[in-house]
């Protein structure tokens, strides 16, 4: 076998491309989500209280917020 012989090539390969546009989009998308996890020994917080807190503290309108309670 010689250098460049197709037999020596991996069956699968990956390519990663990054651009300034992709970096900007990443920054934008990561600013759209928030995960709040309260410790196990904390009292439960109602969904409406969480929505009001995000509106009060961060000016996130309730219509732009989705809060899901995990049981």
KACORBEL-V222986 format. One record per residue. SS is DSSP state (helix for helix, strand for strand, loop for the rest). PSI is psi in degrees with one decimal (999 if undefined). D_LAST is the distance of its C-alpha to the last C-alpha in Angstrom with 1 decimal. Layout:
{{SS/PSI/D_LAST} {SS/PSI/D_LAST}}
This chain:
{{loop/143.4/59.7} {loop/166.2/60.2} {loop/129.8/58.0} {loop/-2.5/56.1} {loop/126.8/56.4} {helix/-27.1/53.5} {helix/-28.1/53.1} {helix/-6.6/52.0} {loop/148.3/49.3} {loop/153.5/45.6} {loop/-33.9/44.2} {loop/143.0/41.4} {loop/164.2/41.3} {loop/147.6/39.2} {loop/135.3/40.2} {loop/129.3/38.4} {loop/134.4/39.8} {loop/144.5/38.9} {loop/169.8/40.5} {helix/-37.1/40.4} {helix/-41.3/38.8} {helix/-39.2/36.0} {helix/-41.1/35.5} {helix/-42.9/35.3} {helix/-39.3/32.8} {helix/-46.2/30.6} {helix/-40.9/30.9} {helix/-48.6/30.1} {helix/-37.8/27.0} {helix/-14.6/25.5} {loop/-1.4/25.9} {loop/-6.0/23.7} {loop/145.6/20.3} {loop/134.3/18.4} {loop/122.2/15.4} {loop/123.7/14.1} {loop/114.5/12.3} {loop/141.2/12.4} {loop/158.9/13.5} {loop/-29.0/11.9} {loop/9.6/14.4} {loop/151.8/14.0} {loop/152.6/13.1} {loop/147.7/10.2} {loop/128.6/11.8} {loop/150.5/11.9} {helix/-43.1/12.1} {helix/-31.4/15.8} {helix/-40.7/16.6} {helix/-43.0/15.4} {helix/-45.6/17.5} {helix/-38.8/20.4} {helix/-41.8/20.4} {helix/-36.1/20.8} {helix/-46.6/23.5} {helix/-46.5/25.2} {helix/-34.7/25.2} {helix/3.3/25.6} {loop/32.4/27.0} {loop/117.5/24.4} {loop/140.7/24.7} {helix/-33.7/21.6} {helix/-19.0/23.0} {helix/12.5/22.8} {loop/137.0/19.2} {loop/117.4/16.0} {loop/127.9/12.9} {loop/127.5/9.5} {loop/128.4/6.3} {loop/128.8/3.8} {loop/999/0.0}}
